[in-house]
Amino acid sequence: MTFALQLISLLILFVAGVIFLLMLSGIWGILVANEDIFIFVLLLGGGFAFLVFVWLIGVFLRFHRRVRRFLVGGGVGDIDADDSASKTILTMFGIAILFVLVAGIYGYYLLWKYILNSWGIAWLTSLGVTGIFFYEFGLFIVWIAIGILIITFIMQILTAAINRYARGLVEAVDEAQ
């Protein structure tokens, strides 16, 4: 799931980059001024974005086994999850991951609230588009996409570390019984 979120976030950032380049080149003003051309370009862009998303999913599926082997390693996939000790340990790791996820989301919210938002508003002011909902909402979506990339990357690292550690811990508990 984290990889799917990362793919979608990367696609959002790519589209935002294209829109920014169109704004710098002046083409964006022409597109916004003519609704018919704007809708046509949105349809073309949506189709292209969907093709890129399908391509990225294909790349992910080709490397899925290697990625899974890295994340899981010899870890949780090889243990008996029906054992009560295993369930307890895996539940505790799950709760730890949940706390890190919530802390990551809240930490990124604080970063956005106190730093990124004011920087973004200043940047939009320098472009002369402050107060226009489309641009402010677009910047907000970009910040969310960046946050998703950061948080999912942290979760992937944490998952890999926990999966590699959990097997040894469960085996040690099983041996003690």
N, C-alpha and C positions, 0 to 999 in steps of 0.2 A: 504494500500500500504506500509506503514511503517513496518508493521509486516512481509510482504513478503520480503522486503529488509533486515530486521533483520534475517529472516530465512536463506536467501541466504548468508549473511555475516557470520553467525554462521557456516554454512556448509563450507565456504571457510576457516575460521579459524581452523575448525576441520581437514580439509584436510591438511592444512599447518602444523598443529601440528603432524599429522601422518608422513608427509614427513620429518619433523625435527627429529622425533624419528627414522625413517629409516636411516637418515643421521648419527645420533649418533651411531646407532648399526652397521653401515658399510654395511647394506643390500642395501642401496641406490646406492653405488658404483657398486655393482654387477648388479643391475637392469639397471643402465645407460650404463654399459659396453656391455650388450647384448640387442639389439633392440627388438628381438622377445619376450623375457621375459618382457621387459619394456612395450611393447604394450599390452601384455596379462594382466599385473598387472594394467595398466591404464584402460583397459576395465572392469576388475573386480572392481576396485576402483570407476569408474564412475557409474556402476550399483549399487554398495553399497551406494554411495552418493545419487543417485536418490531415492533409497528405504528409506534412512534416511529423505530426503526432503519430500517425500510423507507422511511418518510417522509424521513429524513435522507439515505438513499442517493438517493432521487429528487431532492432538492434538490442534492446533489452532482453528479448526472448532468446536471442542467440547467445548472450552472455549470462543468462539466468543461472545456469548450472554452476558456473564459476563464482558468480556473486553469492549464490546460496551456500556454496562450499566455504567461501570466505566468512560469511556471517555465522553460519551454524557450525562450521568446522566439524570437530568430533564431539560436539556438545549436546545440546538438548535433543536433537534428533535421534540419538542412540540410547536414551535412557527410558526406563519403564515409568510412564507417566501415571499408571494406575496405582502405584504404591503410595501409601498415605504420606510417607516422608517426602517423596518426590513432589506430590501435590502441594504440600506445605511450602517447600523450598521454592517451587515455581510460582506459587501465589505470592510469596514475599518478593521475589524478583519482579513479578508483574506489577505489584504495588509500587516498588521502587521506580520502575520505568514510568508508571503513571505520574508519580510525583515529579520526576524529572521533566516529563512532557508538560505538565501544568506550569512548573517553574520556568521552563523555556518559553512557553507562550506568554506568560505574565512578564518575564524579563524582556522579551522583545517588545511587548506592549509599552513597557516603561521607556525603553529605548526610543520607540516611535513617539511617544507622548512628549518626552522632554528634549529630544535631539532631532530626530528625523523629520517630524512634522514641521517644526519651525524652520528647519533648513529647506524643506520642500516648498513651503509657502514663500520663503525669500527667493528661491529659485524661480518659482512661477511669477513672482512679482518682477523679477529681472527680465522675464520674457514678456511681461505685460498681459498675462492671462489670469491674474488673480481674480477670484470671484466668479469665474466661469465654472459651473458645476462639472462639465465634461472633463476639463483638465484636472481639477482638484480630485475628482473621483478616480480618474486614471492614475494619478500619482499615488493615491491611497492603495489602489490595486497593485501597483508596482511594489510598494512597501510590503504588502501582504505576501506577494510572490517571493520577495527576498527573504522575508521571515520564514516562510514555509521551507525554502531551501536550507536555511541555517538550522532550523529546528529538526527537520527530517534527517539532515546529515548527522547532527548530534545523536539523534535516536538510533541511527544505523550503527554508529560507533559504539554506543552503549549496548545495543543488542548484540553486536559481535563480541564485545567483552564479556557480557553476562553469559551468552551461550557457551563460550569457551570455558568459563569458570564453573558453570552450573553442573556439568557432567562430573567433574572431579568432586564437587561438593556432595552431589547425590550419591555417588559411588562410596564416598567416605561414610555417609550416614548409613547406607545399606550394609557396609562392612561392619559397622558398629553394632548393628542389630543382631 
